[in-house]
Amino acid sequence: MPALSIALPKGRVLESAVELLERAGVGPLDGLLHSRRLIWDLPAGAGGTPGYVFRFVLAKPWDVPTYVEYGAAVLGLAGKDVLVEREKPVAELMDLGVGRCRMVLAVPAGSPVRSLEDIHFPWRVATKYPHVATRFCQRWGVQAEIINLQGSIEVAPLVGLADAIVDITETGTTLRENGLRVIAEVLPVSTRLIANPVLHKVHREAVEQLSAQLRQVVQVVDPNAGHAAGGITTWSRGEADAGHSVGGTGGAAGTGDSSPGAAGHLAGVGRER
C-alpha cells in the first residue's frame, strides 16, 4: 500500500504542527509527541485519504527541505527562514500559519544607528542565516562582513564580535533582555507545507486531499505575502530581499509597495524571543 511520507520538524513547532494536522483530520497523532521513534506510521484512511498510509519522519528543522528534495519524504513542514536560507528546489504548497515570528536586524540599544539609512560605514553582522543577511545588506547598500554563528547570536554585539545581528524573534523578549533593539525587518517567516516537485505529482490525489483538509483549518491569508493557501509556488530569491527599515523606508522587494505591510504576514518558525 503506498505511503504518503511527511517530514516534520522536531522541536518547538512540532506540537503546533501536530495540532494542525489533527484538526485537519489526520490522526490521532498524540503518541508522536511523546515517543522517541523518528518514524511514525498511521493506518490507511486515518488521514481521510483512503488507500494511503501516512508516514511521518521526524527531522531537524534545517534538514526537512533536504528530505523532501531527495524524495525521502513527499511532503514536509518547513520554516520560511530555512527555505530561504537553504534555497532547496522544493515546491511550496501553502502557508500553514503556525509558529509565527519574524527575522529582524537588531543593534545594541545604545547604538547611534536608528535605521538602515544611518549606516554609512562597514560593519559586522552576526547570524545563522548568512545568505539571507548578505542579500539583505546588499539590497540596502550596506557594506557588511557576515559572521556565521550557530547559537546565542544575541551575545555577539555584547562582546564586540559584531555591530548587529540578523535573527528570528517572536515576542522580542530575548532581544530586549540582552540590550538589543530592532531597526529593520528582514523577512516574515512562517511554517510552510512543501513538496518534492516530482513526487507530489505522483501522489497527486493524496496530496490534493490533504491540502484541501488543511485549507479548511489554516487561518493565514495575507494578499501581499504572495502565497495564497493551496497555490503551488517555488521560492524566489526576491523574497529574501524583502524587508523594511523600522522608522525608515522600503517595502517587500518586487511588490511596488513601500508600506510596512508589504513585507508580508508576520508569521514563522523560531524559538521565542
The 8 nearest C-alpha neighbors of each residue, nearest first, counted from 0:
[[1, 51, 2, 50, 52, 43, 3, 42],
 [2, 0, 51, 52, 3, 50, 53, 202],
 [3, 1, 52, 51, 53, 4, 54, 0],
 [2, 4, 53, 54, 52, 73, 51, 5],
 [3, 5, 54, 72, 73, 55, 2, 53],
 [4, 6, 74, 55, 75, 72, 73, 56],
 [7, 5, 75, 56, 55, 57, 72, 63],
 [6, 8, 57, 76, 75, 56, 58, 5],
 [9, 7, 60, 58, 59, 57, 13, 10],
 [10, 8, 59, 13, 58, 57, 60, 7],
 [9, 11, 13, 12, 8, 59, 60, 14],
 [10, 12, 13, 14, 9, 270, 15, 269],
 [11, 13, 15, 14, 10, 98, 16, 268],
 [14, 12, 16, 15, 11, 9, 10, 8],
 [13, 15, 17, 16, 12, 18, 11, 32],
 [14, 16, 18, 12, 13, 17, 19, 97],
 [17, 15, 13, 19, 14, 18, 12, 20],
 [18, 16, 20, 14, 19, 15, 13, 21],
 [17, 19, 15, 21, 16, 20, 14, 22],
 [18, 20, 16, 22, 17, 21, 15, 23],
 [21, 19, 23, 17, 25, 22, 18, 16],
 [20, 22, 25, 24, 18, 23, 26, 19],
 [23, 21, 19, 24, 20, 18, 216, 25],
 [22, 24, 20, 212, 21, 213, 25, 216],
 [25, 23, 21, 22, 46, 26, 20, 47],
 [26, 24, 46, 21, 20, 23, 45, 27],
 [27, 25, 28, 21, 45, 46, 24, 20],
 [26, 28, 29, 21, 25, 30, 45, 24],
 [29, 27, 26, 31, 30, 17, 21, 32],
 [28, 30, 31, 32, 27, 33, 17, 26],
 [31, 29, 33, 32, 28, 34, 27, 39],
 [30, 32, 28, 29, 34, 33, 39, 36],
 [33, 31, 30, 29, 34, 14, 28, 13],
 [34, 32, 30, 31, 35, 29, 36, 28],
 [33, 35, 36, 31, 32, 30, 37, 39],
 [34, 36, 37, 33, 31, 32, 38, 57],
 [37, 35, 34, 38, 39, 31, 57, 33],
 [36, 38, 57, 56, 35, 39, 58, 55],
 [39, 37, 56, 55, 36, 57, 40, 54],
 [40, 38, 55, 54, 37, 56, 36, 31],
 [41, 39, 54, 53, 55, 42, 38, 52],
 [40, 42, 53, 52, 45, 54, 43, 39],
 [43, 41, 52, 45, 44, 40, 53, 51],
 [42, 44, 52, 51, 50, 45, 49, 41],
 [43, 45, 49, 48, 47, 46, 42, 51],
 [46, 44, 43, 47, 42, 26, 25, 41],
 [47, 45, 25, 44, 48, 24, 26, 53],
 [46, 48, 44, 45, 49, 24, 25, 208],
 [47, 49, 44, 46, 51, 205, 50, 208],
 [50, 48, 44, 51, 43, 47, 45, 46],
 [49, 51, 43, 48, 44, 0, 52, 1],
 [52, 50, 43, 1, 2, 49, 48, 53],
 [53, 51, 43, 2, 42, 41, 3, 54],
 [52, 54, 41, 3, 2, 40, 4, 51],
 [53, 55, 40, 4, 39, 3, 2, 5],
 [56, 54, 5, 39, 38, 4, 6, 40],
 [55, 57, 6, 38, 37, 7, 5, 58],
 [58, 56, 7, 37, 6, 9, 8, 38],
 [59, 57, 8, 9, 63, 7, 62, 60],
 [58, 60, 62, 8, 9, 61, 63, 57],
 [61, 59, 8, 62, 63, 58, 9, 77],
 [60, 62, 59, 63, 81, 64, 77, 65],
 [63, 61, 65, 59, 60, 64, 58, 66],
 [62, 64, 66, 65, 60, 61, 6, 58],
 [65, 63, 67, 66, 62, 68, 87, 77],
 [66, 64, 68, 62, 67, 63, 69, 87],
 [67, 65, 71, 63, 64, 72, 68, 69],
 [68, 66, 72, 64, 70, 195, 65, 69],
 [67, 69, 65, 66, 195, 70, 64, 89],
 [70, 68, 67, 66, 71, 65, 195, 72],
 [71, 69, 72, 67, 68, 73, 66, 195],
 [70, 72, 66, 69, 67, 73, 4, 68],
 [73, 71, 4, 67, 70, 5, 74, 66],
 [72, 74, 4, 195, 194, 198, 67, 70],
 [75, 73, 194, 5, 72, 193, 67, 6],
 [74, 76, 6, 5, 193, 192, 7, 77],
 [75, 77, 192, 7, 191, 193, 190, 6],
 [78, 76, 190, 191, 75, 63, 79, 60],
 [79, 77, 190, 268, 80, 81, 189, 191],
 [78, 80, 188, 82, 81, 189, 83, 190],
 [81, 79, 78, 83, 82, 188, 84, 268],
 [80, 82, 84, 78, 79, 83, 85, 61],
 [83, 81, 79, 85, 80, 84, 86, 78],
 [82, 84, 86, 80, 81, 85, 79, 239],
 [83, 85, 81, 82, 86, 131, 130, 128],
 [84, 86, 82, 87, 83, 81, 64, 61],
 [87, 85, 83, 82, 84, 88, 234, 81],
 [86, 88, 85, 89, 64, 82, 68, 65],
 [89, 87, 68, 86, 90, 233, 196, 195],
 [88, 90, 195, 87, 194, 196, 68, 193],
 [91, 89, 233, 194, 193, 196, 232, 92],
 [90, 92, 193, 232, 233, 231, 93, 192],
 [91, 93, 231, 192, 193, 230, 229, 90],
 [94, 92, 228, 229, 192, 191, 91, 95],
 [93, 95, 191, 96, 228, 190, 192, 226],
 [96, 94, 191, 190, 97, 217, 93, 192],
 [95, 97, 219, 94, 189, 190, 266, 218],
 [98, 96, 99, 95, 190, 15, 189, 267],
 [99, 97, 268, 267, 12, 189, 100, 190],
 [266, 267, 98, 100, 189, 97, 268, 265],
 [99, 101, 267, 169, 266, 168, 265, 188],
 [102, 100, 187, 188, 168, 167, 265, 186],
 [101, 103, 167, 186, 185, 166, 184, 168],
 [104, 102, 184, 185, 165, 166, 183, 105],
 [103, 105, 165, 183, 164, 181, 182, 184],
 [106, 104, 181, 180, 164, 163, 182, 179],
 [105, 107, 163, 179, 180, 108, 110, 181],
 [108, 106, 179, 110, 109, 178, 180, 156],
 [107, 109, 179, 178, 180, 110, 106, 175],
 [110, 108, 107, 111, 106, 178, 179, 112],
 [109, 111, 112, 107, 108, 106, 113, 162],
 [112, 110, 113, 109, 117, 108, 107, 114],
 [111, 113, 110, 117, 114, 118, 115, 106],
 [112, 114, 182, 111, 117, 115, 110, 246],
 [115, 113, 182, 116, 117, 112, 244, 247],
 [116, 114, 117, 118, 244, 182, 183, 113],
 [115, 117, 114, 118, 247, 119, 113, 244],
 [118, 116, 115, 112, 114, 119, 113, 111],
 [119, 117, 116, 115, 120, 112, 141, 114],
 [120, 118, 117, 121, 141, 116, 142, 115],
 [119, 121, 118, 122, 142, 141, 143, 117],
 [122, 120, 142, 143, 119, 123, 141, 144],
 [121, 123, 143, 162, 120, 144, 142, 124],
 [124, 122, 144, 161, 162, 143, 145, 163],
 [123, 125, 163, 145, 164, 161, 146, 162],
 [126, 124, 146, 164, 161, 145, 147, 163],
 [127, 125, 165, 128, 147, 148, 164, 129],
 [126, 128, 148, 149, 147, 129, 166, 125],
 [127, 129, 126, 131, 130, 132, 84, 147],
 [130, 128, 132, 131, 127, 133, 147, 126],
 [131, 129, 133, 132, 128, 84, 134, 85],
 [130, 132, 134, 133, 128, 129, 84, 239],
 [133, 131, 135, 129, 130, 134, 128, 136],
 [134, 132, 130, 136, 135, 131, 129, 137],
 [133, 135, 137, 131, 136, 132, 138, 240],
 [134, 136, 132, 138, 240, 137, 133, 131],
 [137, 135, 141, 139, 133, 138, 134, 140],
 [138, 136, 140, 134, 139, 135, 141, 133],
 [137, 139, 135, 136, 140, 134, 240, 141],
 [138, 140, 136, 137, 141, 135, 115, 116],
 [141, 139, 137, 138, 136, 142, 135, 143],
 [140, 142, 136, 139, 137, 143, 118, 121],
 [143, 141, 121, 140, 122, 120, 136, 144],
 [142, 144, 122, 123, 121, 141, 145, 124],
 [143, 145, 123, 124, 122, 146, 142, 121],
 [144, 146, 124, 123, 125, 143, 129, 147],
 [147, 145, 125, 124, 126, 148, 144, 123],
 [146, 148, 126, 127, 129, 125, 145, 149],
 [149, 147, 127, 126, 150, 146, 125, 152],
 [150, 148, 127, 147, 151, 152, 126, 128],
 [149, 151, 152, 148, 127, 126, 153, 154],
 [152, 150, 153, 154, 149, 155, 148, 126],
 [151, 153, 150, 154, 155, 126, 125, 148],
 [154, 152, 151, 155, 177, 156, 174, 164],
 [153, 155, 157, 152, 156, 151, 158, 177],
 [154, 156, 160, 161, 157, 153, 158, 152],
 [157, 155, 161, 159, 162, 158, 160, 154],
 [156, 158, 154, 155, 159, 153, 107, 160],
 [159, 157, 156, 160, 155, 154, 161, 153],
 [160, 158, 156, 161, 157, 155, 162, 154],
 [159, 161, 155, 158, 156, 162, 157, 123],
 [162, 160, 156, 123, 155, 124, 163, 159],
 [161, 163, 123, 156, 124, 122, 106, 159],
 [164, 162, 106, 124, 161, 105, 156, 125],
 [163, 165, 125, 124, 105, 104, 126, 166],
 [166, 164, 104, 126, 103, 125, 105, 132],
 [167, 165, 102, 103, 126, 164, 168, 104],
 [166, 168, 102, 101, 269, 103, 100, 169],
 [169, 167, 272, 171, 101, 100, 170, 102],
 [168, 170, 100, 271, 272, 171, 101, 99],
 [169, 171, 272, 172, 168, 271, 100, 173],
 [172, 170, 272, 174, 168, 173, 169, 175],
 [171, 173, 272, 175, 170, 174, 176, 271],
 [174, 172, 272, 176, 175, 171, 177, 271],
 [173, 175, 179, 177, 171, 172, 176, 272],
 [174, 176, 178, 172, 179, 177, 173, 171],
 [177, 175, 173, 174, 178, 172, 179, 171],
 [176, 178, 174, 175, 179, 173, 153, 154],
 [177, 179, 175, 108, 176, 107, 174, 180],
 [180, 178, 107, 174, 108, 175, 106, 177],
 [181, 179, 105, 108, 106, 107, 175, 182],
 [180, 182, 105, 104, 183, 103, 106, 179],
 [181, 183, 245, 114, 105, 104, 113, 244],
 [184, 182, 244, 245, 104, 243, 103, 181],
 [183, 185, 103, 242, 243, 186, 104, 102],
 [184, 186, 242, 103, 102, 183, 241, 104],
 [185, 187, 102, 242, 184, 101, 188, 241],
 [188, 186, 101, 265, 266, 263, 264, 102],
 [189, 187, 267, 266, 79, 101, 80, 100],
 [267, 190, 188, 266, 79, 99, 268, 78],
 [189, 191, 78, 77, 267, 95, 97, 268],
 [192, 190, 94, 77, 95, 76, 93, 78],
 [191, 193, 76, 93, 92, 75, 91, 94],
 [194, 192, 91, 75, 90, 92, 74, 191],
 [195, 193, 74, 90, 73, 89, 199, 196],
 [194, 196, 67, 198, 89, 73, 197, 68],
 [197, 195, 90, 89, 194, 199, 198, 200],
 [198, 196, 195, 200, 199, 201, 194, 70],
 [199, 197, 201, 200, 195, 73, 196, 202],
 [198, 200, 202, 201, 203, 197, 195, 194],
 [201, 199, 203, 198, 202, 197, 196, 206],
 [200, 202, 198, 199, 203, 197, 204, 206],
 [203, 201, 199, 200, 205, 204, 206, 198],
 [202, 204, 200, 206, 201, 199, 205, 207],
 [205, 203, 207, 206, 202, 208, 200, 48],
 [204, 206, 208, 207, 203, 202, 48, 209],
 [207, 205, 203, 209, 208, 204, 210, 202],
 [208, 206, 210, 204, 209, 205, 203, 211],
 [209, 207, 205, 211, 210, 206, 204, 212],
 [208, 210, 212, 206, 211, 207, 205, 213],
 [211, 209, 207, 213, 212, 208, 206, 214],
 [210, 212, 214, 208, 209, 213, 207, 215],
 [213, 211, 209, 23, 215, 210, 214, 208],
 [214, 212, 210, 215, 23, 211, 216, 217],
 [215, 213, 211, 217, 216, 212, 210, 228],
 [214, 216, 213, 212, 217, 211, 23, 218],
 [215, 217, 213, 214, 23, 218, 22, 212],
 [218, 216, 214, 95, 219, 213, 215, 96],
 [217, 219, 216, 96, 220, 95, 214, 215],
 [220, 218, 96, 217, 221, 94, 95, 228],
 [219, 221, 222, 227, 218, 228, 224, 264],
 [220, 222, 224, 223, 264, 219, 263, 227],
 [223, 221, 224, 220, 225, 227, 226, 263],
 [222, 224, 221, 225, 263, 261, 262, 260],
 [225, 223, 263, 221, 226, 222, 264, 262],
 [224, 226, 223, 227, 222, 221, 263, 232],
 [227, 225, 224, 228, 93, 230, 94, 232],
 [226, 228, 230, 229, 225, 220, 93, 222],
 [229, 227, 93, 230, 94, 226, 214, 92],
 [228, 230, 93, 92, 227, 231, 210, 214],
 [231, 229, 92, 228, 227, 232, 93, 226],
 [232, 230, 92, 91, 90, 229, 233, 93],
 [233, 231, 91, 90, 230, 92, 234, 226],
 [232, 234, 90, 91, 235, 89, 231, 88],
 [233, 235, 232, 236, 91, 83, 238, 82],
 [236, 234, 237, 238, 233, 239, 83, 86],
 [235, 237, 238, 239, 234, 240, 83, 86],
 [238, 236, 240, 235, 239, 252, 241, 253],
 [237, 239, 241, 240, 236, 235, 252, 234],
 [238, 240, 237, 241, 236, 131, 83, 186],
 [241, 239, 237, 135, 238, 252, 134, 242],
 [242, 240, 251, 252, 238, 239, 262, 186],
 [243, 241, 185, 184, 251, 262, 250, 186],
 [244, 242, 249, 250, 184, 183, 248, 245],
 [243, 245, 183, 247, 248, 114, 246, 115],
 [246, 244, 183, 182, 247, 114, 243, 184],
 [245, 247, 244, 114, 248, 182, 113, 183],
 [248, 246, 244, 245, 114, 249, 243, 116],
 [249, 247, 244, 243, 257, 250, 246, 245],
 [248, 250, 243, 257, 244, 242, 247, 251],
 [251, 249, 257, 243, 261, 242, 262, 256],
 [252, 250, 241, 262, 261, 242, 254, 253],
 [253, 251, 241, 254, 240, 237, 250, 238],
 [252, 254, 255, 251, 237, 241, 256, 250],
 [255, 253, 256, 252, 251, 261, 250, 223],
 [254, 256, 253, 257, 252, 250, 251, 261],
 [257, 255, 254, 258, 261, 250, 251, 249],
 [258, 256, 250, 249, 259, 261, 255, 248],
 [257, 259, 260, 261, 256, 250, 249, 262],
 [260, 258, 261, 262, 250, 243, 257, 249],
 [261, 259, 262, 258, 263, 223, 264, 250],
 [262, 260, 251, 263, 259, 250, 258, 256],
 [261, 263, 251, 260, 242, 250, 259, 241],
 [264, 262, 224, 261, 223, 260, 187, 265],
 [263, 265, 266, 221, 187, 224, 262, 260],
 [266, 264, 187, 101, 100, 263, 188, 99],
 [99, 265, 267, 189, 100, 188, 264, 187],
 [189, 99, 268, 266, 188, 100, 98, 190],
 [267, 269, 98, 78, 189, 99, 190, 100],
 [270, 268, 167, 271, 267, 100, 168, 98],
 [269, 271, 272, 11, 268, 169, 168, 167],
 [272, 270, 169, 168, 170, 269, 173, 172],
 [271, 173, 171, 172, 168, 169, 170, 270]]
